[in-house]
């Protein structure tokens, strides 16, 4: 047991401190959502925060991954984290001086997204380098567990701290968590370097093409990524719709409670993913878990105006996500050679995540411009009103139903395609 702990010492330090920093960042993002919705009352303007974060991320990821494979992973993570923290400091100063405007948030989120473009693939490869191969499944469960804990904690902590002390206090906590993670990575984590003879000589465009070529020659990975791109479109549209569904009916505190339930579910799912044995068919696990998630949560949210039912829907929708993530993570790390992971993960980021800003924009636009206006014109005795309610928030409920139907159709169609591929675990 001690030998296992020694093997994973760098992982434990990196994982725990980076997770703490991610909790702080998630709290700030949630608090900014509350602040902006209070200012505008618009689902689209609130979703635009995340759109600004993801747009540079998906546009530049292919080239950033090639750059990452050429650079020292530890220095890259430190540099990008420091610039992202500087952006948070800028928000803090603007807020404290009364000069914070909506466009500031959009611009700063875009800069943070650009930094994450380089930092994220460097982090992915860093974890691969510090984790012995025989511990991939176990550590995947632990990483899913920390993501789940962040999902629970950030909306509750952020909404409570925001209500008690304002946006500035949330940002201060974020900066403190960043400092702890930065110092730990700088002083106590050793990340081995890969052989760099080839990557020194290769140009960034050539390396980016190598990442694309790997996906072209490995259709299982490509089709899994494209499937997850579709899931991300539905899920990001859901993220844009959820505040517009909950806040007008139950208020901001209810949004924090409902959002935290997804994290509770992910903790449960993460514990299951950590404890369970290797599934016989990881590919089947990926699409069947998403079919269950998308086919339950959206419909329950659409047909209810009750906080307890919304919470139950979140649990059902998220409890199997860590199981899916663990299988997806193992497939990727076992299939992609470590020397190619930076550029391939970066290509994955572009193809898998480009649908997130599109989904956010689509969800916000549909609520603000189509669904809410439509529901406001319908008769109070009509079927649509009986199904989705009346008043502000009913259009968001209608949109949840649309997303549920789209998610089920996506999973059924993709499942038929993915069943044709085989995956052998080493």
Buried (B, 14 or more C-beta within 10 A) or exposed (E): EEEEEEBBEBBBBBBBBBBBBBBBBBBBBBBBBBBBBEEEBBBBBBBBBBBBBBBBBBBBBBBBBBBBBBBBBBEBBBBBBEBBBEBBBBBBEBBEEEEBEBEBBBBBBBBBBBBBBBBBBBBBBBBBBBBEEEBBBBBBBBBBBBBBBBBBBBBBBBBBBBEEEBBBBBBBBBBEBBEBBBEBBEEEBEBEEBEEEEBEEBEBEEBBBBBBBBBEEBEBBBBBBBBBBBBBBBBBBBBBBBBBBBBBBBEBBBBBBBBBBBBBBBBBBBBBBBEEEEBEEBBBBBBBBBBBBBBBBBBBBBBBBEBEBBBBBBBBBBBBBBBBBBBBBBBBBBBBEEBBBBBBBBBBBBBBBBBBBBBBBBBBBBBBEBBBEBBEEBEEEEEBBEEBBBEBBBBBBBBBBBBBBBBBBBBEEBBEEBEEEEBEEE
